[in-house]
């Protein structure tokens, strides 16, 4: 009898629903934060949703401090500037506000402000996280404004090394936000391209977690339902950005994807990370573009599982029908037909493949990734 053994962890307190941003003051009080620094990206910094949140902070006696020097693929230079702003303001916690880039950078500001070692010393390798001084990690309130990465319920951030152009996953259990405010009204203003790209990021998280060979039935079940939610509601959110039900269901799906990928990620993310680091492409869109080729790459290992998922999602045709649905969604959203159309140079494929097989996501892929077959996979995704 083969009885599996595994270690599991599930996330945090989530205040979900329209208008819940009004509870930002109570959330900070719950986390013990009196002088928060709101960290977001440049694009969000001047938008009404951010001004409204700053107003609510001020009304609650929390001030209205903001840091927004965050790139689409945040790097250690953004982090250094954020930490400097945190220290200079005498802050005691962080409000992580925005999409994946803002949330990831904000979590790292809370993590790094009191550490004495460089951020790369805490990469998600083995027990490197134990090198950190956990006692100085600041509390975090997370407020997602996109429905994709699910970083609001994650214990890690992706930071790009600006010197090597490699994306690194920085992990610590206490990077998990204390409270999440998941308010679909904040996502209504998302542009259609961002709605689609972030939504397919959630789909990729769910697909890869569902397909991962590791044993985690809770994650697998959550991933399967997350796939159904994205398949059903992302086209609606894309067609009508004011569809609050679709926006809410996509926020749920994004959080579910991030919870589920504790089970593992795979080739989709292993390819997407180096492409995004070198070419600055949108992460979720890149995931979507390489997804059909990665499904083909893994077919022998996942065909039966994908057939079951297709049936649950109401997609006819088993594996081929599921793959066709991915292509249909990519076409609906106007995504490029391959990596070449995103500006990827075929001459760089050996470099990208070498980085892909070293990416932590590669270890969760159902089919073993080697340099040779990953080069072929990149060529198929071009």
N, C-alpha and C positions, 0 to 999 in steps of 0.2 A: 504493500500500500504506500503510495506517494502522497504524504501529507505536507503541504507547503508551509514555509515559515517566512514572514516578512515584517517589516517595520512600517507603520502607517502613521500619518499625521494629517489632521483636517483643520480648516481655517478658523476665522475669527468672527466677531460680532458684525453683522451687516444690517444697516438700516436701509431697507429697500422700499422704493415707491416714489411717486410724484410729490414734489414739494419738500422732500426730506432734507434738502440743503438748509432749510430753516433751523435744523437741529445742530448746526455746526458748533454753536457755543456749548450746548449740552455734551456733545461728543468730546470736545476739548476738555471739559470739566471731568468727564468720565476717565479720560486718559491722563489727567493731572497736568494738563498743559495750560499755562497762563500767558505765555509770550510766544505764540507760534510764528513761524516763518512759512508763508505760503510759497511753495515752489511749483512753477509751471513752465511751459515753453513760451518762446517769443510770440508765436502766433496767437496764443490764448490770452496773453498778458493784457491786451487792450480791448478784449471782447466784453460785451455786457454781462455774460455769465460770471466772469471773473470779478468785474466791478461789483456785482450783486453780492458775491461771496465775501469780498473785502468789506462791504457795507455791513453784512451780517456779523462778521468778526468784530468790527468796530463797535457795533451796537451791544455786543456781548462783553465789551471791555477787553478785547484781545489785541487791539491795535489793528493795523492793516499793512504789515510788512510783507513784501513780495520780492522774490528772486526769480528771474525769468531768462537768464542767460543760458538757455538749454538748446543744444542742437538736436535735429531730428534723430540722429544716432549719437546719444550723449557720450562724452569722453571724459578722460581724467582732468582735462583743463576746465571743463564746465564744473566738474566736481570740486576742484580746488577753489574756484570762484564762489561756489555755493557754500562751501565750508567756511570760507572767509566771511561771507555775508552773515552766516549763522552766528559765528563767534562775535563779530563786530556788533551785532544787534542784541547780544545777550539773550538769545532765544532758548527756550526749554522744550521745544517740540516742533514738529514739522507737519504742515498740511500739504499732502501730496495731491496735486490738482492737475488733471489733464488726461492725455493719452499715455501710451507706453513710455515715451521718452521723458515726459514730466514726472510720471510716477516713479520710474526707475531711478532717475537722478535724485529726486526728493528723498527716497528711501536711503540712498547712499549718503546723502548729506547728514541724515539722522544717524546713520551708522558710523561715518568716518570722523565726525567733528571732534571726537575725543580720543581717537586712536593715534598711536605713535608709529605704526608701521604703514608702508604704502598699500594702497588698495589692492594691488595685484597679489599681495601675500594672503588674501582671503578668497582667492578663486575657488570655485566649487570643485575641489580635488580632495578626495579622501576626507581627512578631518581638519583641513586647513582653517575651517571656520573657528576652531577652538583657539586659534592664535589671538583672536580679538578679545578685547576687554569688554565683556558684556555689560558691565555695570555702568558704562558711560553711553550706551546706545540710547538715543532720545526716542520718546514715544512718537508714533506716527498716526495721523488720521488720513485716510485715503479717500479721494473723491474722483472717481473716473468720469471723464467727459466723452470718452469714446467707448465702443463696445467691441473690444478686440483682444488686447493682450491679457487682461485679467490680472495685471500686476498688482491690483489692489488687494488680492487675496494670496499673494505670493511672498515667499521668504527669500527672494533673490532679485537681483537686478542685472541687466545686461549693459556693460560699459565697454565702449570701443577704445582700444589703445591707439592713440593718434599717431604714435611712432611706427607701429607695426601693422596698423589697419586690421587688427584682429579683435573680434568681439569676445569678451570674457564674461562669464557668469560669476557674479560675486554673491555668496550665500552666507546667511546666518539666520538661525531660527527666530531671533528677536527683531529681524527686519520685517516680520509679519506685522502689518498695521493693527493697532489696538481696536480701532473702529473704522468701518467702511460706510460711507454714505453713498448709496447707489440710487441716484435720482434720475430717471429717464428724461425728465424735462431738460436736464443739462446737455443732453445729446441731440436735441431736436435741431440745433443749428449746424450740425456736422455737414460739411459738403458731401455731395454724393460719392465722389471718388474716395474720400476718407471713410465714409460709411461702408462702402464695398470692400476696401482694402483691409480695414480693421475687422470687419465681419468675417472675411475669409481667413484672417489670422486665427480667430476663434475656431473656425471650422478645422483648420490645420491642427490646432492643439487637440481638439477632440478626436480627429481622425488618427493622429499619431499615437495618442494615449490609448485609444481603442485597439489599435493594431499592435502595440508594443507587446513583446513576448513575456514580459515580466508578470508576476502574479499580484494583482491588486483588483479584486472584483468590484470593490466600491468605486474606484476610479473608472473602471471599464463601464460600469452601468451609467455613471454620470456622463462619461464621454459619449455614450450612445444617445442619450437623451439630448445632450448638447448638439450633436449632429442634426437631430431632428428639428430642434428649435431654429438653428441657422438655416437649414434647408427651407423651412416654412416661412420664417419671418424676415430674413435678410432681403429677399426680393421686395417684400412689402416696404421695409424701411428705406430701401433704395428708391423705390417708385414714389413714395410720399414720406418725406422727412418728418412730417408732423403726425404721423401715425404713432401715437403714444404707446399703444399696445405692442406694436412691433419693436419700438425702441426699448421698451421694458424687457421684452422677451430676449432681445439681443444682449442687453446688459447681463441678464441671467446666464445666457449661453457663454458669454465671455468669462464670467467668473467660474462657471462650470468647467470650461476648457483648462483654465489655469489650475484649478483644483485637481482635475483629472491627470494633467501631465506630470504629477508626482510619479505616475506609473512609467513614464518615459516619453521621450520624443524620438525623432528618427531622421531619415534622409532629407525630408522636406526642410527642416530647420538646419540640418548640417550643411546643406547647399546654400540656403538663404542667408545664413550669418556671414560667411566670407563675401558673398556678393554684395550684401548691404554695406559691409565695412569698407570694401574697395570702391564701390560705385555709388554709394549713398542712396540706393533704391529704397522704396517704401517696403518695410518688412512684410506686412501682410500681403501686399500685392505680389511680392517676390515669391512668397509661399504658394500663392494660388497659381502662379505661372509655372512653377516646377512640379506642382502636385500631380498632373497626369503622368509625367515621366516617372515620378517616384512610385506611383501606384503600379505601373508596369514593372518597375524594378523589383518590387516586393511581391508581385502577384502569386508566385508559387507558395509563398509563406502565409499569405493572408486571404487567399481567394474565398475560402469557406466563411471566414469571419466577415468579409465585406458583403458576401451574399446575404448573410443574416442581417447586417446593417441595412442593406438596400431594402429588404423586406420590411423591416421596422419603419423605415422612412417612407414606405409606399412607392419605392422606385422599382419599376419592372426591369427585368433583364439581368439580374444578379450583378456580378462584378462589372461586366461590360456596361450595364445600365448605370451603375454607380459612377463609373469613370466618365460616361457620356454626360451625366448630370453635372459633374465638375466642369467639364468643357463648356457645357451650356451656361452655367453660372458665369464663368470667366468671359464668355462672349457677351452675355447680358450686361456685364459691368464694364465692358470695353477695355479689358486688360490686354496687354501685349500678348502676341501669340507664342512668345518664347523669350529666352534671355537675350538673344541677339538684338531683339527689338527694344530691350531695356538698356542697350549700350554695352553689354558684356562682350569683350574681345575674345575670340576663340583662342588666340595665342596665350591668353592667361589661364586657360582651363587647367593645365597641370598645377599651377600655383594654387588656384582655387580648390582643386581636388585634394591637394596635400593638406590644405587647411581644413577642409571639410571632414576628412577622416580623423583629424585631431580634435574636432569640435565635440564637446560633451554629449551633444544630441546623437551623434553617430552610434554610440554604444547601445541606444535603445531601438535601433532599427531592426526589423524582423529578419532581413537578409544581411549578412556580414558585409560591411563596406571595406573594400580594399582600394588602394590607389588606382589599380587598373580598372576595376568596375565602376569606380566613382568618376573617373575621367570619361568613361563611356556614358555614364548617367548624365553628366554635364552636357556632353555632346547631344544626347537625346533631348535635353531640356532647352537647347539653344533655339 
